[in-house]
Amino acid sequence: MLLHVNFAYDATDTGEISLVEGEDVVIEKGDVDGWTHVRSQSGTGLVPTSYLDAQHHSRKSTHNWNNICSELE
């Protein structure tokens, strides 16, 4: 599932990744205690679930992510 990042986030711990406001990310593992494991253009890791929005992702990013995800499989 593709999610939109509503707010920038700077990773503060091992296993987390930073987010850029406005980018789209792919869920790797669902929410556990307020954290979701995602794949972004910068890598994979945990991010705060509350920073993500499933209802508002860009069509352009969806197309790009489809290409990226298919290459990784």
C-alpha positions as CSV (number, residue, x, y, z in Angstrom):
1,M,0.0,0.0,0.0
2,L,1.2,3.5,-0.9
3,L,1.0,6.2,1.8
4,H,1.6,9.9,1.6
5,V,3.9,11.6,4.1
6,N,2.2,14.6,5.7
7,F,5.1,15.8,7.8
8,A,8.9,15.7,7.6
9,Y,10.5,13.4,10.2
10,D,14.2,13.2,11.3
11,A,15.2,9.7,12.4
12,T,16.4,9.6,15.9
13,D,17.1,5.9,16.6
14,T,18.5,2.8,14.9
15,G,16.0,1.3,12.6
16,E,14.2,4.5,11.8
17,I,14.4,6.5,8.6
18,S,13.8,10.1,7.9
19,L,10.8,11.3,5.9
20,V,10.4,14.2,3.5
21,E,7.1,16.0,3.6
22,G,5.1,15.2,0.5
23,E,6.9,12.0,-0.5
24,D,5.1,8.7,-0.9
25,V,6.2,5.5,0.9
26,V,5.3,1.9,0.7
27,I,4.2,-0.1,3.8
28,E,6.5,-3.0,4.5
29,K,4.8,-3.9,7.9
30,G,1.8,-2.4,9.5
31,D,1.4,-0.3,12.6
32,V,2.8,-1.6,15.8
33,D,2.6,0.7,18.9
34,G,2.4,3.8,16.7
35,W,5.3,2.9,14.3
36,T,5.1,1.6,10.7
37,H,7.9,0.0,8.7
38,V,8.0,1.6,5.3
39,R,10.1,1.7,2.1
40,S,11.0,5.1,0.8
41,Q,13.3,6.4,-1.9
42,S,16.0,6.8,0.8
43,G,15.7,3.2,2.2
44,T,13.6,1.2,4.7
45,G,12.8,1.6,8.3
46,L,10.4,2.7,11.0
47,V,8.4,5.9,10.9
48,P,5.7,7.4,13.1
49,T,2.3,6.1,11.8
50,S,0.7,9.4,12.5
51,Y,2.9,11.1,9.9
52,L,1.3,9.0,7.1
53,D,-1.9,9.4,5.1
54,A,-3.4,6.6,3.0
55,Q,-6.0,8.9,1.4
56,H,-3.7,11.6,-0.2
57,H,-0.9,10.3,-2.4
58,S,0.0,11.8,-5.8
59,R,-0.6,9.9,-9.0
60,K,2.8,10.8,-10.3
61,S,4.5,9.3,-7.3
62,T,2.3,6.2,-7.6
63,H,3.6,5.7,-11.1
64,N,7.2,6.1,-10.1
65,W,6.8,3.8,-7.0
66,N,5.2,1.1,-9.2
67,N,8.3,1.2,-11.3
68,I,10.6,1.1,-8.3
69,C,8.7,-1.6,-6.5
70,S,8.6,-3.9,-9.6
71,E,12.3,-3.5,-10.0
72,L,12.9,-4.6,-6.4
73,E,10.8,-7.8,-6.6
